[in-house]
Amino acid sequence: MLRADALDLIVKLALREDIGHKDITTASLFEENFHIRAEIEAKEAGILCGMEVVERVFRTMDENLRFLPVAKDGEELEPGREIAYIDGSARSILSGERTALNFLGRLSGIATLTRQFVDKTKGTKAKILDTRKTTPNLRFLEKYAVATGGGVNHRIGLYDQVLIKDNHLRILKDKSIPDIVKSARAGNLKNTVIGIEVKNLKELAEALKTKVNYILLDNMEPETIKECVKLREKTGVKIDFEVSGGVQLENVREYAQTGVERISIGAITHSAPCLDVSLDIVG
């Protein structure tokens, strides 16, 4: 479920960006009471995501529009699949068209790419996670799209989890990793999730002495990750491993088969191609 207050604000800002004071083309061609019927359809295969956003766009444009969805988020689409029908004012439908399709194409593209990564890792214990590499002000929508595609949401922002990264460690180079984690634990609520990024086996050995919730293995090759998993098994510590950096569709399964629990991929939000969707007048 999407946050209604945030969704309202984002939709209003997006419509203001596109329409400004008025859609001068549509307003000059159609009377206010000129009615049409339109359909939204998929032009290519993918995973549908963003129906609530699309409906909110058209409802914001005109509360009297009739919006009939005939597909739902998470559904696998084929080219030509009808997604929704809209009936009402030509001015309202045409003026909201591009904003609605931009949201729908963007979110469906993220859901589609996420599903491709998830499918590649089937049969392993690795979960596909997103990152904070999202479009400013659209994070909650893009993370919703990741979940729709079968992925798992990582931390939402800097406020809900602790992740001690390489720059933190560089600045605190005179302190040991266990001491750094201890400070982070003391400075936050008892149940706060804490992760730490390591770049080699030496740092990993130190991190395994702590009580972090997960360890991020950053930019490591699969063979090195296998060594990390063996070291964890040797110590008997039960801390989840997360892989990040250099993961693509072509190699994600190789990473998943190393024995890690989590694979975080920035590309599923920052580089997902939009799914091709269109709005056509049918009456």
N, C-alpha and C positions, 0 to 999 in steps of 0.2 A: 504494500500500500504506500502510495506517495504522500508526502506531507502537503496537505491542502494549502496552507498559508504560503509556503515557499513556492508551490506550483503556481498559485495565482499571481504572485509577484513576478516570477520569471516569464509567464505568458504575457502579462501586461507590458512588461519591458520589451519583449520580443516584438509584439504587435506595434508598439509605439516606434520602435526602431525602423520597422518596415513601412508602416502607413503614415507616420508623422501626423500632420493635421488632417489629411484626407487622401484617399486613393483617387487621384484626380482623373485617371483614365476611366475607372468603373463608374464614378459619380457622374461623369459627363455623358456616358452611354446608356445608362439604365435608370429608370425611375425607381423610387424606393420600394414600390409594391410589385416590381417585376420578379416573378418567382421562377426558379429553375430546380432541376434535380441533378445531382452529381454523384459519381461513385469514385472511391479511392481504390486503386488496385496495385498489386505488386507487378513489377516488370521483370524481376529476377527472383531466383530462389533464395530463401533466407529464413531467419527467425524473426517473427513479428514482435515489436516492442514499441510502446508509446501510445497505446490507444486512449488511455485516460488523458494524456497530454493533448492529443488531437481534439478530443471532445471538448476539453477545457478551452482550447483556442476558439472553436466555433461558438461555444456557449458565451464566451467573453465578447465575441463579435456581435452576437445576436441571440438572446435567450429564447427567441421564438423559432429558431432553426430546429428542424427535426433531424437528429443524428441517430442512425441505426447501424451499430457495429455488427458485422457478420463474420468476424474473426477475432481471436483473443490473443493477448500477449503470451509468448512462448510457443505459439503455433508455428509449425513448419509451413512455409509458403512456397508455392510453385508459381512460375510466371503466368500472369493472367488471373490470379486468384483475387476475387473481390474481398476488400477489407472492410469497407463501410459505405453507407449511402447517406447523403445529406440533402435535405429538401427545405427550400425557403428562399429568402431574398438573394437575388443575384449579386447585389452589392456586398452583402455580408460574406457569402461563400467565396466569391472571387478575391475579396480583399484579405481574407484569412487563409487562402489557399497555400501560399508559399511558406508562411510561418508554420502551418500545420505539417506540411510535407518535410520541411527542414528538420523539425523535431522527430518525425516518424522515421525518416531515412537515417538520421544520425543514430538514434537509439536502436533501431533494428540492425544497423550495421555493427554496432558494438555487440549486441546479443548474438549475431551471426558468427562473428569472429571468435567470441568466447566459446560458443558451442563447438566450433572447429577444434579449438585447443582441448576442450573437455573430452571430445570424442577420441582425440589422439592419445589420451592418457587412460582410457578405459582399461580396467583390469589391474591397475596399479593403485596404490593407496594415496597417491599425490592428488591434492586439490589445486585447482587453478584459482589464483587470487588476483585482484586488481591492485592498483597503487594509488598514490596521490597525483599521478600525472594525468590530470583531468582538465577539461575546459573550465576556466574560471567561472564561477557562479552556476555551473551545471553539474557539479560533482554528484549531488544526490540523485539526479536523473541518470547520469552515466553509470553510477554504481548499481542503480536499480536495473539498468540494462544488462550489466554483467551477471547479476543474480538471475535475471530472466533467461539468460543463455546457459545457465547451469554452473556459473562460477561462484566464488565465495568472496564476500566483501572483506577487504583488509581494514585497517583503521580508517575512520572517516576523516580525521584531521589530526592536528598536533595535540588535541585536547583529550582524546579518549584512550590513547595507548602511549606507552613509552617505547621508543625505538632509538637505541643508542647507535649512532652511525659513525662512519669513518671520520668525519670532521670533528665530531665530539671527542673521539679517541685521540685524534691528532692534537687537539687543544689540551687534552688532559694526559699527555704522553708520560708525565712523571708519576701518574697514579696507576695502580694495577687494575686489571679488568674487574676482579672481584670487588675492589674498593669502589670503583665507579658504579657498579651495579648496586652495591649496598647503599650508596648515596641516593641513587635514583629511587630505590625502594623506600628509603626513609622519607623522601620528599613527596611521596604520592600516597593515595589511598591504598589500603591493605590489599584489595583485590584487583588493583590496576595491572593489566597485562604489560609485561616488560619483555622486549626483545633486544638483541644486540647483534650487530653486524661484525663479521670477522672476514679476513681476507687470506688467511693461511692457517696451517695446522697448529702453529705455535699459539696464535690467538685463540683458536678453537679449544685447545687444551685448557687454557685459562678460563674461557667462557663456560666450559663444562663443569667447572668447580663452583659455579654460581647457581642461583635458583631462578634463572630467567625462564619465561614461558616458551620461548623459541629462540633459535640462533639462525641468523641470516647468513648464508654462505654466498658471498658476493663475487660475481664474475669469475667463478671457478669452472674448470673443464670437468666433464663427467668423471673422468678417471680420478681427479683430485677429490671430487665429492664422494666417490666410493671409499676413498681412504678416510674421509671424515666420518662416514657411516661406520666403518670398521672401528675407528677410535671410539666412537660413542658406544658401540657394542662392548668394547673392551672395558670401558669404565663402568658400564651398567647403568649409566644415567639415562633417564627417560625425559629427554627434552626434544621437542619437535625441531626438525630442520626445514628451513625455507631456502629455496634457490632463487636467485635473481640475477639478471644480466646475461645477455647473449642467447636468450631462449627464443626460438622461432618455431613455427609449425613443423618445419623439417626436422628439428632435433628435440622437440619437447618430450617425445616418448623416451628418448635415450636418457634424458634428465630424470624423468619420472621413474625409470627402472633402476635408478641408483639406490632407491630406498628412502628418499626424502618424503616428508608429509605435505609440503607446501611448495608451490611454484608461483611466484608473483611476476606478472607480465605487464609492463607499462603500455605495450603496444595495443592491448585490447581496448584501451580507451583513447590513447593519443594518436593511434595510426589506423584505426578501423575505417575502412571505406564505407561510405553511405550506401544503404540499400536503395535501389532504384524503385521509387514508388511514384504514382501519378494520380492526378485528379482529372476526371473526364466528365463532360456534360452529357447526360443521358436523357434529358427531357426538360 
